[in-house]
Amino acid sequence: MSSSLTSQRYSNSSQNPPVVPNASEMLDIAKYSYSFQSREILQRVVLGEQQRLREEQALWRFGAAVIGTCFGLGDGFQLTDLFLGMASSTIAVTAHEVLSNEDRQFLERCQLLWLVGNHSPIELSQRLGQARSRILIYDPSWQTPIIFNHHQGIRGEHLVPLGNAGNYAPGFADQASIEVLNRYFGADDLNILKAQLYPQADNTISISSVLPISPGDALSSDHFARSFLSNSQAVKIAVNNDSYIGYKVPIPAQSDF
């Protein structure tokens, strides 16, 4: 389903307003659904992998000590030492734009680089600024309304469409990443994560502004406004020389974006 904005020009009829498919359900999702919990996943998996590497290293050192005793050798190379001190710094580095080579190696080893790499929620917040609100937009060529994050930052304003993490988070399409997630999350928890909102970064739209408008202005401009106005703030979205009507809701307090 394409999320490219198309011109909203409809003949307004107050007698028989059209029905928007799943409008109420999508409003509830926008108002109450969690965004993808990248930081929580990072913390649980990184700390778990750190412990697993410690245990593997202890077994390796025990084996190396036995071999060394038999052959008169000292301790062998400590191959995993590089990674054992990195879990805390890896979690902290998500607040920074650039990963060190050591952190990148650790995340690659843990199959977690997708959580902080290009087009991840963390990277988008760093590049486009924090999401300020969620905005629903509907076009009759779409099957349902689409939820967008409205980002504001030094690069300007952007709308980023949101979908289910199970469909758009790269880790759920990679078998090695899934194997790592399965070590630390049960099936029910993974299903919850897959249902959380995840940015479709490839469809990001650069916009000029988002300004609130009155319900009356929304009704006169958007034939579908009645499906949204009772539970949202109507806004006018300026894109180049055109404008579109959307419906803004706050990001839930418990959600990162």
Helices and strands as residue ranges (DSSP letters): H 23-32, H 38-71, H 81-84, H 87-93, H 101-109, G 113-115, H 121-128, E 131-137, E 146-153, E 156-164, H 165-168, G 170-173, H 175-184, H 187-195, E 197-199, G 201-203, E 205-207, E 209-212, H 215-221, G 225-227, G 229-231, E 233-239, E 242-249
